[in-house]
Amino acid sequence: MARLAKVAVCSTPNTVLGESDEERYEFNLSKAEALLHEAAAQGADIACLPEAFTIRGISDGGTNHRWREPVPGGETFRRMAAIARQHGMYVVAPVVGVEDGIHRNVAMVIARNGDYIGGYHKVHLTVTEDEVWGLTAGDSWPVFDLDFGKIGITICYDVFFPEGYRILALKGADIIYHPTMYSMYGEVGWEAVIQSRAIDNCVYVCPVNYGFTDHEPWMPGMCLNRSSVIGPDGITLADRGRYWGMVAASLDLDRPRMVYRGGSTGLASFREDAWNHRRPDTYEELLDYGYWVDHSGQEPGERPTKVEV
């Protein structure tokens, strides 16, 4: 039996209009609201906005605590929850906020009735978020069990660390939303990375970035956008390209990705086949090599700790 879901990505404008910070903040929220209404009009079950979309265009938005909203209960939550409740649609709204007294880069997950389900706290912070913005990294990979299936979330820099995606897939995520604001140098590297996260884990991956207007120029190094829905085989099912706006795709979450002679002798579901052939007993070395930042009480600016091998 098919398990259907219509998923939407809502790309808010990269260029923010307004004379004051208050006007730019309102611009961001109003554009987000319009895109969510559009997603609902197309029958979306769930829609996601870009990373930290409320502070886009605000020069000190990352450092000024004035723009850090309570999670849940802040202005963004109230307005996004009202739309979720109005249309009976799940909403993923990423903000820089304060949850339980801790400053986070957090993606809020809002239920169809407007209730707060929970949030994903960005695990891999950039140096700017850590040392300049003073945010606290998350330390878990939650999966949210919705009425059509399970979703996971990663944010921006997380995409370069495949371990998080594998954990979400192993915990049953059907879809992984990826709100972001990255620029990078163009499509080649980005496509290789984001498509591999979908292919390796046999999940749908939905990046959500900022977009340009029709008459703005673009060149490598600028905000990439490419807000899209990518299938478990790496095929792009819907894509906003460079431009801001909304796009949606209808998915059958029970449709298997079939392969012939992958790890088996004949036809098999790629995900089931790959999971059956995992060798966790050989993966412990992942913890024995390299460098990492110990977030268990470190002072801001403390350098990474080397693992002795």
Secondary structure, 3 states (H helix, E strand, C coil): CCCEEEEEEEECECCCCCCCHHHHHHHHHHHHHHHHHHHHHCCCCEEECCCCHHHCCCCCCCCCHHHCEECCCCHHHHHHHHHHHHHCCEEEEEEEEEECCEEEEEEEEECCCCCEEEEEECCCCCHHHHHHCCCCCCCCCCEEECCCCEEEECCHHHHHCHHHHHHHHHCCCCEEEEECCCCCCCHHHHHHHHHHHHHHHCCEEEEECCEECCCCCCCCCCCCCCCEEECCCCCEEEECCCECEEEEEEEECCCCCEEECCCCCCEEEHHHHHHHCCCHHHCHHHHCCCEECCCCCCCCCCCCEECCC
